[in-house]
Amino acid sequence: PDPETPKEPKRKKKKCGQTVHIPPNILELCVPEGTRSKLTNGQQVSYLSGLLNVLGCDLDNFSMSHSSADRYSKKVKGKLAQKIRDNFQKGVKEKRARLVIHYDGKLVTELDMQKVKRKKKDRLAIIARSPDLPDGEQLLGIPELQSGSGLKQTEAILALTDNLKENIIACGQDTCGTNTGTKKGVVVRLSKHLNVPLLRLDCRRHTVELRVKHYAEIIS
């Protein structure tokens, strides 16, 4: 081309709006994306409400409230969690994977939505680990317990591993009496229920603390 010929300016494509149908349950449909973006229920409600206002929508035609966001969040995440657990159980069965059940109880303070006050609850975190799976680790659940006794913890573990009992070979825990007691500990109860001598993997840090605490008491 002739260098002296002036170049024609590039035409910018003018962006125009688009008419779309906004479903009334848009808050529910946006729960997965909001979860990936680490948005709280309140932040999701505020953002979507502002977006609908900009679009000129009547908010009375949509479910936009904190209670609705909490309800939708539990519904959608519950279905997704169940799907993840089902896929994990399927992989364990197909590969006959060996499982190590790690668990730990904690007394946590939660906000009671009905009474709008904080309440202490016993919860047990249960994780399954396996050297035979590519992911290697899966959170099975954090159920609420009536008490932190060995019996209640054992029942919670058995409830979440109902379809995986034949694959459990060991369990990992701290060294409190509730877990490692010779008569009513969780390890003993699980072994008797599964009719298998489970490998006991105690937390080494807690094991050291049992020795160090006596020394510290004397010095103090």
C-alpha positions, 0 to 999 in steps of 0.5 A: 500500500501507498504509505502516503495514503491515509489509513481509514479509522477503524469503526468501533462497533456500537454496543447495544442493549439486549432484552432478556427474561429475568427468572423470578428465582434468579437469587437461587440460580446465582448461588453457585457463582456467588459461592465460587466468588465467596460472597455471603448471602447478604452480599448476594442479595445486595448485589442482585437487588442493585442490579435489578434496580439498574435494569428497572425491575420491580423487586416485588416480582423477585424473592430478594431477602436474607431469609430467602438467600439462606434457604436457597443457599442451603438447598443448592449447596445440600444438593451439590454436597450430596452429589460430591459424596455420591461420586466419592463413594462410587470412586471408592467402590470401583477402585476398592480404595482403603480409607482412613477416617479422621475425626475431631469434635469441637464445641462451637458457637453458632447463631441460632436464626430462629431465636437470633442469639448465639448457642454452643453446639457440639459438632464433629468434623469427619474426613476420609483419606485414601492413598488409592484415590487421585484426590486423596481426601474428602470431607464427609460432613460436620454433623451436630451431636447431642453430646461429645461422648464416644457413643454419639461420635461413633454413631455420627461416623457410622451414619456418614460411612454407611456405604464405605464400612468395608473399606475402612482400615484405620482412624486418626484422632487426638488422644483424649479418653473419648476417642482412645478409651479402652472400653468406651472410646470411639476406636474400640466402638468402631472396631467392634461394630465393623468387626475389624481391628482398626489401625489407630493413628494417634495425633503425635502432637497430642501424644507429646502434650501428654508428657510435656504438660506434667513437666510444665505444671511442675515448673509453673 
